[in-house]
């Protein structure tokens, strides 16, 4: 079982930025796809961004142009850079690697 640990959440004002990190307990360079999901209160978990082993990415329409997913194979870590944050981005953000999920990190966007 892959262990996955997220970090980097917090409280930020609208328009601000945060960077989430997700460290895996295994080498990630050959893992086909990894991603970030989020779940807001009362809503289903949704895909935010995904990155493949070749570096191809895809994003939810709601975050395109504001969020960037990246990976550092040497550190077995993926990142989610979130800019121009909006109140509707408030959610618990989860990292997914193969069938493993992290514990989630809270992101709150509020003035």
trRosetta pair geometry for C-beta under 8 A, 3 or more apart (Angstrom, degrees):
i j d omega theta_ij theta_ji phi_ij phi_ji
1 100 6.3 124 -177 -91 76 118
2 24 5.7 -20 -178 -159 115 102
2 25 5.8 173 -161 48 60 94
2 26 5.3 -78 -118 8 99 119
2 97 5.4 -98 118 98 151 114
2 98 5.9 110 9 44 142 119
2 99 7.8 132 29 58 107 65
2 100 4.1 -132 71 -1 96 155
3 24 7.1 138 79 -161 56 50
3 25 3.7 57 47 -21 95 135
3 100 7.1 -117 -86 -172 12 149
4 22 6.1 -3 -172 -174 98 100
4 23 7.4 161 -153 80 50 44
4 24 5.7 -16 -102 -103 75 69
4 25 7.5 -102 -59 -5 42 87
4 95 5.2 -151 168 93 127 112
4 96 7.7 28 -167 -112 175 19
4 97 5.4 165 -88 22 129 114
4 100 5.0 148 -14 129 119 113
4 101 6.5 -117 59 152 138 14
4 102 4.1 -102 115 -69 101 82
5 22 7.1 161 79 -152 41 52
5 23 5.2 -16 60 58 94 92
5 102 6.0 135 -111 -131 16 113
5 103 7.5 7 -126 13 58 100
6 9 7.4 44 137 -23 112 106
6 20 6.2 -13 -165 -175 103 106
6 21 6.9 152 -155 83 52 52
6 22 5.1 -18 -97 -98 73 79
6 93 6.8 -175 -174 100 155 89
6 94 7.1 -125 -36 -135 152 35
6 95 4.9 167 -75 -6 106 115
6 102 4.2 112 -17 137 100 160
6 103 6.8 -142 32 52 99 69
6 104 6.6 -9 46 -145 143 8
6 105 4.4 -130 122 -21 120 115
7 20 7.2 159 82 -156 39 61
7 21 5.0 -13 60 59 88 99
7 22 8.0 174 20 -77 64 39
7 23 7.8 11 8 0 107 102
7 105 6.3 151 -118 -92 16 148
8 18 6.1 133 154 169 95 98
8 19 5.4 -88 -163 98 141 55
8 20 4.2 179 77 -113 130 42
8 21 5.1 120 -28 8 129 78
8 105 6.3 64 57 145 63 163
9 18 6.9 44 -127 173 35 149
9 20 6.5 28 -61 -102 69 100
9 93 6.4 173 -85 34 116 111
9 105 3.4 177 -18 151 125 100
9 106 4.8 132 147 67 146 43
9 107 4.8 -113 -141 -66 96 66
10 18 6.3 179 45 -118 94 131
10 106 7.6 90 -68 91 17 79
10 107 7.1 9 44 -118 38 57
10 108 7.3 -86 134 37 32 84
11 108 4.7 -21 -107 74 72 109
11 109 8.0 166 -157 -84 52 25
11 110 6.7 -47 -157 44 96 96
12 16 3.8 -141 172 87 112 138
12 17 7.1 -142 -163 52 154 20
12 18 5.5 -137 -30 -47 150 109
12 85 5.6 67 97 58 126 154
12 107 7.5 -23 19 -165 108 84
12 108 7.3 149 24 84 61 58
12 109 5.7 -25 75 -109 84 69
13 16 4.9 102 60 -25 67 123
13 109 7.3 55 167 -162 12 68
13 110 7.2 -65 -114 87 47 32
13 111 5.3 58 -141 -99 92 67
14 85 6.4 -134 -135 96 41 76
14 86 6.0 34 -136 -125 95 41
14 87 6.1 -33 -84 -41 110 78
14 109 5.8 84 -83 168 61 104
14 110 7.6 30 -38 -112 83 11
14 111 5.9 -39 7 -51 100 98
15 84 6.0 -22 -133 -135 47 52
15 85 6.7 -55 23 51 11 67
16 85 5.3 -29 66 34 67 116
16 109 7.4 -173 48 -130 101 92
17 81 7.3 -7 -168 -176 111 79
17 82 6.2 163 -152 91 61 61
17 83 4.7 -10 -103 -106 105 62
17 84 7.7 21 -78 -14 80 37
17 85 6.7 170 -89 -18 31 105
18 82 5.0 -1 59 58 79 111
18 85 6.8 42 6 -58 97 144
18 107 6.3 -171 63 -128 160 112
19 79 6.0 -12 -175 -169 99 111
19 80 7.0 164 -157 81 52 49
19 81 5.1 -14 -109 -105 90 65
19 82 7.1 -176 -85 20 38 73
20 36 6.9 106 85 -120 142 139
20 79 6.6 150 82 -161 57 55
20 80 4.3 2 53 52 107 100
20 82 7.1 46 -7 -11 97 113
20 93 5.8 -86 -104 109 163 147
20 95 7.7 -172 145 -63 120 105
20 105 6.2 165 -132 67 111 140
20 107 7.6 -66 -66 -65 121 124
21 77 5.7 -16 -167 -170 96 120
21 78 7.7 152 -157 83 49 42
21 79 5.6 -21 -102 -104 62 77
22 34 7.6 -176 96 163 139 128
22 36 7.4 -165 -28 -86 143 91
22 77 6.3 149 76 -157 49 66
22 78 4.9 -13 59 60 108 85
22 79 7.4 -168 19 -77 78 31
22 80 7.8 49 -12 -10 109 97
22 95 3.4 141 -124 -112 144 159
22 97 7.4 169 145 -38 126 114
22 102 6.2 -122 -134 -39 102 146
23 75 7.2 -76 -118 148 95 90
23 76 6.1 66 -160 102 71 89
23 77 4.8 -26 -96 -97 69 92
24 27 8.0 -137 98 -22 118 2
24 28 5.3 110 44 -63 144 112
24 34 8.0 -99 -51 -118 136 146
24 76 4.8 -114 60 165 86 103
24 77 7.2 -169 10 -83 75 40
24 78 7.9 46 -22 -2 106 91
24 97 5.2 -4 -99 22 128 178
24 100 7.9 116 -129 81 98 139
25 76 7.6 148 -38 148 4 147
26 31 8.0 106 98 -52 112 125
26 76 6.9 172 86 -146 32 134
27 30 7.1 44 114 16 102 91
27 73 7.4 37 -171 -173 82 86
27 76 6.0 -103 -117 -95 36 110
28 31 4.9 -54 -158 19 65 122
28 34 6.7 -11 -160 -39 125 147
28 71 6.6 -130 116 -167 134 125
28 73 5.9 -140 75 -125 87 68
28 76 5.0 134 -5 -140 104 66
28 77 7.8 -168 14 -2 147 20
28 78 7.2 -140 166 -42 167 95
28 97 6.9 -79 -115 -141 111 132
29 53 7.0 76 163 -146 44 100
29 73 4.0 60 -87 -152 91 130
30 53 6.2 16 -155 -127 26 142
31 34 6.0 54 114 -47 127 103
31 53 6.2 169 78 -77 40 103
31 97 6.3 -4 176 -163 162 94
31 98 6.3 -100 -144 -50 119 94
32 52 6.0 -31 171 -149 61 84
32 53 5.3 -65 -121 -15 32 111
33 50 5.7 7 -173 -180 111 108
33 51 6.9 163 -147 84 64 36
33 52 5.0 -32 -90 -101 79 66
33 53 7.4 -83 -57 -22 45 73
34 50 7.2 168 87 -152 34 65
34 51 5.9 -18 61 61 80 85
34 71 7.0 107 53 -92 130 127
34 78 5.2 -166 111 -39 136 158
34 95 7.3 3 175 -175 104 89
34 96 6.6 176 -160 90 61 62
34 97 4.8 -4 -120 -102 107 75
35 47 6.1 -29 166 -144 144 95
35 48 7.3 153 172 54 94 71
35 49 6.2 -176 -151 96 81 48
35 50 3.8 -26 -96 -102 115 75
35 51 7.0 161 -86 15 61 62
35 69 7.5 -27 -131 -136 55 159
35 95 7.6 167 93 -154 40 51
35 96 5.0 -7 63 57 82 105
36 47 7.9 104 85 -163 51 56
36 48 4.5 -47 103 62 95 117
36 49 5.1 20 44 50 104 86
36 50 7.8 -147 27 -70 60 47
36 69 6.4 -161 6 -102 115 119
36 78 7.7 -153 -48 120 95 123
36 80 4.7 32 -50 -70 164 144
36 93 6.0 -6 -172 -174 106 104
36 94 7.1 149 -158 79 56 45
36 95 6.0 -31 -101 -100 68 59
36 96 7.5 179 -87 16 19 83
37 45 5.1 37 157 174 128 103
37 46 6.3 168 -158 84 85 32
37 47 5.6 -51 -103 -101 84 40
37 48 5.9 170 -114 0 23 89
37 93 7.2 158 84 -157 42 56
37 94 4.8 -19 65 64 92 98
37 95 8.0 177 23 -83 75 14
37 96 6.0 46 -6 -19 112 120
38 45 7.0 175 90 -149 25 67
38 46 6.2 -23 61 60 73 81
38 48 5.2 64 -7 -52 103 123
38 89 7.8 -49 179 -169 172 62
38 91 3.9 77 173 109 112 143
38 92 6.6 159 -154 79 68 42
38 93 4.8 -28 -97 -100 90 66
38 94 7.0 170 -88 16 35 75
38 107 7.6 -51 -128 38 126 121
39 43 6.4 -175 -162 84 63 84
39 44 7.0 -85 -125 149 93 24
39 45 4.2 -42 -75 -93 108 72
39 46 7.3 142 -85 11 56 68
39 91 5.7 155 70 -172 28 109
39 92 5.3 -17 60 58 86 94
39 94 7.1 26 -1 -7 101 116
39 104 7.8 -51 37 -125 107 135
40 43 4.4 30 65 34 89 127
40 88 7.9 -38 -88 -169 156 59
40 90 6.3 81 -120 97 105 71
40 91 4.2 -73 -72 -97 70 98
40 92 7.9 170 -83 16 31 66
43 46 7.4 -34 141 -18 115 111
43 91 7.9 -62 62 -114 124 116
45 94 7.0 -19 -146 30 126 135
46 60 6.5 61 144 -96 114 147
47 50 6.3 -17 -170 -41 121 108
47 60 6.0 160 98 -61 73 102
48 59 7.2 -20 156 -148 52 72
48 60 5.5 -63 -134 2 36 120
48 63 5.8 35 -165 7 84 158
48 67 6.6 -59 164 121 106 169
48 80 7.0 35 110 -140 134 144
48 93 7.1 -18 -7 -134 156 100
49 57 6.5 -9 -172 -168 98 104
49 58 7.2 174 -149 89 56 44
49 59 4.9 -9 -103 -106 85 75
49 60 7.1 -90 -58 2 58 79
49 63 6.8 -89 -54 92 101 140
49 67 5.8 -138 -48 122 137 125
49 68 7.8 120 -141 -179 163 12
49 69 3.9 177 136 -39 133 129
49 80 6.2 150 47 -119 134 107
50 57 6.7 157 82 -152 53 56
50 58 5.2 -4 53 55 100 86
50 59 7.9 -163 21 -73 67 39
50 69 7.0 131 42 64 8 170
51 55 6.7 -20 -170 -142 101 33
51 56 7.1 158 -153 80 54 43
51 57 5.0 -17 -99 -97 77 82
51 69 4.8 -153 -41 122 115 121
51 70 7.0 123 -88 -113 163 16
51 71 5.6 -173 111 -28 147 114
51 78 6.5 176 44 -139 132 127
52 55 6.7 -45 71 25 75 18
52 56 4.5 9 31 51 119 91
52 57 7.7 -142 9 -67 76 40
55 71 7.4 -135 -104 37 70 111
57 69 5.5 164 -134 61 123 107
59 63 5.3 -119 179 82 115 95
59 64 4.8 144 95 -83 131 73
59 67 6.3 158 -136 73 129 106
59 69 7.5 178 -84 -3 93 110
60 63 5.1 63 66 19 91 100
60 64 7.3 -138 90 -34 43 80
61 64 5.8 -34 -147 -3 36 118
62 88 7.5 -101 -177 118 132 123
63 66 5.4 -106 -166 62 61 102
63 67 4.1 -4 166 12 119 123
63 82 7.7 -61 -151 -125 119 89
63 89 7.5 94 -96 -109 102 109
64 67 7.7 -51 -79 41 18 84
66 82 6.8 24 139 -159 92 61
66 83 5.3 -144 -167 72 68 75
66 84 4.6 -102 -131 60 110 108
66 85 7.6 139 170 -75 128 41
67 80 6.1 -11 -169 -174 110 91
67 81 6.7 156 -157 83 54 57
67 82 5.1 -10 -106 -106 89 67
67 83 7.2 -176 -80 26 40 69
68 80 7.4 159 79 -156 44 46
68 81 4.4 -5 56 56 95 108
68 83 7.9 27 0 1 97 105
69 78 6.7 3 -173 177 92 109
69 79 7.0 162 -153 84 47 57
69 80 5.5 -16 -100 -102 73 72
69 81 7.9 -160 -72 22 26 72
70 78 6.9 171 90 -157 41 66
70 79 4.9 -8 60 55 88 103
70 81 7.2 26 5 -7 110 106
71 77 7.2 167 -154 94 58 47
71 78 4.6 -29 -101 -104 79 81
71 79 7.4 -173 -82 15 32 75
72 75 4.3 18 109 35 118 107
72 76 7.8 -37 94 18 76 19
72 77 5.0 1 55 63 101 92
72 78 7.6 -179 20 -87 66 34
72 79 7.3 48 -8 -17 100 108
73 76 7.1 27 -166 -76 37 44
78 95 6.8 152 65 -143 113 120
78 97 7.8 168 5 -77 129 108
80 93 7.1 -135 62 177 154 145
82 85 5.7 54 142 -79 108 100
82 89 6.9 139 -172 180 135 150
82 107 7.4 28 57 -147 168 152
85 89 5.1 -106 -157 50 84 149
85 107 7.7 -131 -143 169 138 119
85 109 4.5 -152 144 -109 114 134
86 89 5.1 112 58 -11 68 99
86 109 6.0 90 102 120 21 157
87 90 5.9 -19 -178 -14 53 115
87 109 5.0 -149 -99 98 36 102
87 110 6.3 71 -116 -87 94 61
88 109 7.8 -36 32 63 31 132
89 107 6.4 -56 133 121 93 127
89 109 5.1 60 62 -7 97 143
90 107 6.3 -153 -128 105 43 75
90 108 5.2 35 -129 -129 104 49
90 109 5.1 -129 -60 28 86 81
90 110 7.1 43 -81 -44 135 92
91 107 6.2 6 56 57 59 97
92 104 4.2 15 171 -179 114 128
92 105 7.0 149 -159 68 68 26
92 106 5.5 -38 -101 -94 73 61
92 107 7.5 155 -106 18 23 73
93 104 6.6 144 69 -154 36 70
93 105 5.4 -29 61 63 91 81
93 106 7.8 157 14 -103 78 12
93 107 5.5 41 -16 -7 116 118
94 101 5.5 -6 180 -164 123 103
94 102 5.7 180 -155 57 69 87
94 104 4.9 -37 -82 -94 83 79
95 101 7.1 149 79 -153 53 52
95 102 4.4 48 45 -2 94 126
96 100 7.2 157 -153 84 52 50
96 101 5.6 -18 -100 -99 74 74
96 102 7.9 -112 -63 4 40 80
97 100 5.3 -16 68 64 81 101
101 104 8.0 8 159 -50 103 79
102 105 7.6 -12 120 -21 133 87
